[in-house]
Amino acid sequence: MSKNTRLVAAQTLVRVLDGGQSLTSALEHTLSTLENPQEKAFVQAVCYGVCRYYHRLQFLLFQLLDKPIKDVEIYALALVGLYQLAFMRVKTHAAVSETVDATRKKSWAKNLINALLRRYLREQEQLETLANSNPVALYSHPKWLISRIENDWGENAPHIFQAANEPPPMVLRVNALQTTREKYLQQLAELEIEAQAVETCPSAIRLLKPVGVTTLPNFDTGMVSVQDTAAQFAAGLLELNAGQRVLDLCAAPAGKTAHILESQPDVECVAVDIDATRMVRVETNLKRLNLSAQLIVGDATQPESWWDGKQFDRILVDAPCSALGVIRRHPDIKLLRRADDLTALPALQAQILNAAWSMLKEGGLLVYATCSILKAENEDQIAEFLATTPNAQEIPFEKNPAKHGWQILTGENGCDGFYYARLQKISISA
Ligand SMILES: C[S@@+](CC[C@H](N)C(=O)[O-])C[C@H]1O[C@@H](n2cnc3c(N)ncnc32)[C@H](O)[C@@H]1O
């Protein structure tokens, strides 16, 4: 018997809203319980949509209620109902009746959901106009996050909010050890999967519509991986050469480790991450690509507990960060992250950066990366590091000579929000 997909979506959202689970893991569980591909696609679209527009939907719901809904499943169901009416091209009648049915035996909720969805339909225009006059609803971001981003990016902030609410493109990284981008584009064309080469990045292909990875030719044998364009800049920035010793610090799940090895297989690559569970994913990912690295579960702030003392020619620090640059891929970040969560990050990043520096050879190059758009994690972090590290010299980016590093804002050239800085270790005795 087919399930009520509105109820399934609401129950998935409860795991995020009430259980603090990530949408990725909540959905993984849900999708494994559904068989019908259309139902899976619908539930996924609704859950992502509700998270993307959570703050707007919450505002609308608030206008429609006399008192808050305490039952979290019914609250989630109300959001699911409003999302369908406000954002999806579904038949209004079916959306209302299926959502009302999803209240099951709670008769009080049946009446409530029915009444509020019908009132929304009657007053849609006024309600949407009202929502547009409130920044939290207009941008669909929490208030604290709007302030943080406005503080750093001023008049650019609305573009960032808008880009963060748009579904991201699916981007592939072609494995240079197995094929060329041109040949792979041809393979995609043969299967009528529409795709384009990304001009700014030699390994990247953007699909015009996302597809399941199992439909990608030779995915199983590692010919391509899924990785945003912005993340694909890391390997090139490391200026890898054969024979180098390379450290990938904070490596899991190995997107960039793999790209390092695909770009220059003749390096000795050490990949370190503190999280043993995520390290298992590193193993799986490298195995699919037929690549190998020395894997270490270790704390980047305490290299003395795992490092053999041999310095590295190249180090990538893909630091733990707020991930505010990838909200478009993980919209639940807006629901789960609190302002306080960000307070300790710059200090941890500085600690990791300093520890990494001690492992870099003189003349060696360190690339610092985050998927954040906050200055505290990025250019301020690097400014502070340069001010306190006499043997560090920045290699500036042509596109950004006046500032520290290269900040890619969310949506810029179709990319996730990302930050890179290149730091060279110089001799100070000269
Ligand atoms: C941005 S993710 C890395 C993504 C990865 N580089 C890739 O491209 O697939 C940051 C990683 O830092 C790890 N991490 C956090 N604190 C750490 C620490 N003190 N030492 C080592 N790794 C840490 C997390 O477990 C997480 O896997």
The ligand as an SDF file (V2000), in Angstrom:
LIG
                    3D

 27 29  0  0  0  0  0  0  0  0999 V2000
   35.3870   20.4190    5.5910 C   0  0  0  0  0  0  0  0  0  0  0  0
   35.4780   18.8220    6.2110 S   0  0  0  0  0  0  0  0  0  0  0  0
   36.7090   18.1250    5.1740 C   0  0  0  0  0  0  0  0  0  0  0  0
   36.2520   17.7670    3.7880 C   0  0  0  0  0  0  0  0  0  0  0  0
   37.3200   16.9970    3.0070 C   0  0  0  0  0  0  0  0  0  0  0  0
   38.5730   17.6980    2.9800 N   0  0  0  0  0  0  0  0  0  0  0  0
   36.8990   16.6980    1.5830 C   0  0  0  0  0  0  0  0  0  0  0  0
   37.2690   17.4140    0.6660 O   0  0  0  0  0  0  0  0  0  0  0  0
   36.1780   15.7080    1.3870 O   0  0  0  0  0  0  0  0  0  0  0  0
   36.3440   19.0760    7.7040 C   0  0  0  0  0  0  0  0  0  0  0  0
   36.8420   17.8270    8.3760 C   0  0  0  0  0  0  0  0  0  0  0  0
   37.6150   18.2300    9.5000 O   0  0  0  0  0  0  0  0  0  0  0  0
   37.5820   17.1760   10.4440 C   0  0  0  0  0  0  0  0  0  0  0  0
   38.1080   17.7090   11.7180 N   0  0  0  0  0  0  0  0  0  0  0  0
   37.4990   18.5150   12.6090 C   0  0  0  0  0  0  0  0  0  0  0  0
   38.3220   18.7810   13.6370 N   0  0  0  0  0  0  0  0  0  0  0  0
   39.4770   18.1330   13.3840 C   0  0  0  0  0  0  0  0  0  0  0  0
   40.7060   18.0120   14.0830 C   0  0  0  0  0  0  0  0  0  0  0  0
   40.9210   18.6300   15.2590 N   0  0  0  0  0  0  0  0  0  0  0  0
   41.6640   17.2370   13.5430 N   0  0  0  0  0  0  0  0  0  0  0  0
   41.4700   16.5870   12.3690 C   0  0  0  0  0  0  0  0  0  0  0  0
   40.3250   16.6770   11.6720 N   0  0  0  0  0  0  0  0  0  0  0  0
   39.3440   17.4370   12.1600 C   0  0  0  0  0  0  0  0  0  0  0  0
   36.1370   16.7630   10.4220 C   0  0  0  0  0  0  0  0  0  0  0  0
   35.9920   15.4490   10.9360 O   0  0  0  0  0  0  0  0  0  0  0  0
   35.7920   16.8780    8.9350 C   0  0  0  0  0  0  0  0  0  0  0  0
   35.8900   15.6400    8.3100 O   0  0  0  0  0  0  0  0  0  0  0  0
  1  2  1  0
  2  3  1  0
  2 10  1  0
  3  4  1  0
  4  5  1  0
  5  6  1  0
  5  7  1  0
  7  8  2  0
  7  9  1  0
 10 11  1  0
 11 12  1  0
 11 26  1  0
 12 13  1  0
 13 14  1  0
 13 24  1  0
 14 15  1  0
 14 23  1  0
 15 16  2  0
 16 17  1  0
 17 18  1  0
 17 23  2  0
 18 19  1  0
 18 20  2  0
 20 21  1  0
 21 22  2  0
 22 23  1  0
 24 25  1  0
 24 26  1  0
 26 27  1  0
M  CHG  2   2   1   9  -1
M  END
$$$$
